[in-house]
Amino acid sequence: MSLILYLLNQLYYRLFPGNKSINCQTSSRPGSRWGTLLFLILLFSGWNARAQFHAQRRQELKANSNWFHGAHRVDCNQEPPVSIEAPGYFPVAKRYERLRITDPLTPDFQTSFPGERNTNMIPVSHPLTGQFQFAVFPDQVYNRNFGMMPNGEFDPETFDPVTSDKHIAVVPFINDTNRYYIFNLGVEGTGLVYSVLDMRLDNGLGDIDPSAKAIPLKQWQYSYANFEVIGTVPGNNCNLWLLVAENLIVESSFNIYAFEITANGINTTPVTTKITKAFRPEILWDFQVSPDRKTIARIGLHVPEDTLTRKAASVNFLSFSPGTGQVGDSHLPAIDIPLHDFGLNIHGSFTPDNGFYMVNNGDYRPDKMLYLTRYDLSAYDNNYNPEKVPFALNYLILRQSEQGCPGVPPTLFFKPYNNSLYFNIPFGLKAGCPGGEGMKIVSKDLTAIRSLTGLGGRGWDVNGFSPDEIMLTVQNRFYTGNDVVYPYTPADTLPDLALDSVFCFDPTTPFPQLTLEAKAGYSNYVWNDGTAGPAKTVTQSGTYWVYYTGPCNTRVDSFRLRFRERKRIMPPDTVICDQRFPFDVRIGRAEFYLWDDNSTAQDRRIFKPGTYSVIFEALGCKQYDTLRVGGMLCPCNVSVPNAFSPNNDGLNDYFKPVMGLGCVPAQYSLRIYNRWGQLVYKSNNEFDRGWDGRTDNGTPADIGSYFYELRFNTSYRTDNYYHKGELILVR
């Protein structure tokens, strides 16, 4: 904090030399001095390649280099990774799949769509050679030959064998390459236990030490809570942190426990943090720690108590301290995730370079494209600048089940590995399923795994898709288990403090002289220009870093000093039909609003053409934005199609008259009759989607001729509008 206070005081005295003290809180009052406050935030950027993210170190890549999916093993020791048959794993996978199937007459692996997440499991490989060593399931542990270890079975009544939630973790002993901790989360009302696996037992195949099996570590505070392992994180002192979430779905908070693991063993007293949820009740999943170890992301689904049909999803961020294990609020605001036709299969992941957060929310389009969404973590003050990343499919995703064909796409999961972000994709449909022109028909369901890298284009966009597909078959499930994580060693350079100093005043203002201070209490400080010492005076913006010797390794502090860029929150200038006044404008997210009419709401009702301005505060800086609105008298033209094809292909699926913006109809009425004069559809709402080609009872209407009547009144026509005509329904 010494650097923060020093920078704040230095800048404050330069701007307000008559003041003798500084209030570090930003003021949101309209009359406060603005445009002059230095604002400090954590920097989430991988600019300094000298300090490597832990997941990209050789030992972690090798330890997590084998992925098992049904009858196949994906070998990541090769470049690119390849799919290899793994007959030993297949009987084990079948056992867990049978436990999941409720219909005993249904064959194995046929009840779920391609890409569904498997029962949670963790395959562990040797950290030096990448050779597969053992696999851990919630209730059993198997050796490298997929034989169950002699003491590798746990009580299935206590440890759910078929959960796809992350209920297990494997953590290596520190300074001991032969032993591992295995952590298991029990079902409701039990708790967290750990066991010790020793690879020297059972003639080198490994076994659970019977004297250290299922040792209780933590009893849950609430029997009705849901639990999930967030992950294992390297600490700052050659230690590890095991993070576990205890979610109270119907309560307004949840708990995160951080268990410290050192060379001396497990600290049984965790660092505990209670987190207030944005919504209540809320279901939480996809917990993930960022590659730089400083942020925890989670996806939350708000399910109102009164209905299950109105849901809201969001990504929420928390800060994490690798030095203390403390969890707290993050400077990153929440990301609101829109829900699409395919519901709640929402999953996300940090990119391996820590620059973006990728989300799949089931955004499948009629153009046979799946659209991922990329959020730029460095642009959090501009709503993350979300951009769509389209991925081409070879068939059309259906909106409903037809003739035994799946009506929803497979769930898509992300798995970061090395410099790529892997995800599963659907590769085809069952023979005979409709999919549109040019669909590749295959004899059975296929899936594949593709990767996305930050090397092409601007990073993590459509140019970054790898051309290599890892082919799998229907007997596969994609899992997202917790990786095996190793502590930083004396040979590693540990990224520690990272500060991004932002100046709110105009960039033409002379840069003040500032003193940067590294974390105190260490030795051998060396800055990027070769100067020595814990402090450095700078006179210009830019990026600076300092190396120094920590308790068990070399550390690096980085500083970036820059001027705040102007932020736009108003929509673009526009011209509106005179008939459409008044209308509402919603501007971007900010911490304070003051419109030119002294209103302070985010929304503004516009009654006439003109220029509208707002003062707003975002991340400590007050700024100014304007919107120019023009007006014009628009004609009231009406166009009615003479045919439509309601076949769920996204093209002409609804029949509806198209009215010009100048109409503004009142007493709107649309009636459709079949050839015998029977009413099959009616609407009094100009904003509905129109007729979907179905009768009142929901059955598809016959193809052929129908007749419509359209009526409405409007003050912008001299006469009331009435028109009737014929339309053709085709499929």
Secondary structure, DSSP 4 states (H G I P E B T S, - for coil): -HHHHHHHHHHHHHH-TT------SPP--TTS--S--EEEEE------TTS--GGGSHHHHHHT-EEEETTEEEETTSSS-EEEE-TTHHHHHHHHHHHH-S-TTSPTT-SS-TTPPPSP-EEEE-TTT--EEEEE-SSEEEETTSPEEEEEE--TTTS-TT--S--EEEEEPTT-TTEEEEEEE-STTSEEEEEEEETTSTTTT-EE-GGGSSEEEEE-S-TT-EEEEEEEEE-SSS-EEEEEEEE-TTSSEEEEEEEEEETTEE-SS-EEEEEE-SSSSEEEEEEEE-TTSSEEEEEEEE--TT-SS--EEEEEEEEE-TTT--EEE-SSPPEEE--BTTBT--EEEE-TTSSEEEEE---EETTTEEEEEEEEGGGGGGTT--EEEEEE-SSPPPSS-BTTB-SSPPP--EEEETTEEEEEEE----TT----TT----SS-EEEEEEEESSSTTSSSGGGB-S--EEEETT-----PPPP-----TTSEEEEEEEEEEE-S-TTSPPPPEEEEPPSS-EEEEETTS-BSSEEEE-S-EEEEEEEE-SSSEEEEEEEEEEPPP---SPPPEEEEGGG-SEEEE----SEEEETTS---SEEEE-SSEEEEEEEEETTEEEEEEEEEEEEPPP--EE--SEE--SSSSSS-SB--EE-TT---EEEEEEEE-TTS-EEEEE--TTS--B-SB-TTSPBPPSEEEEEEEEEE-TTSSS-EEEEEEEEE--
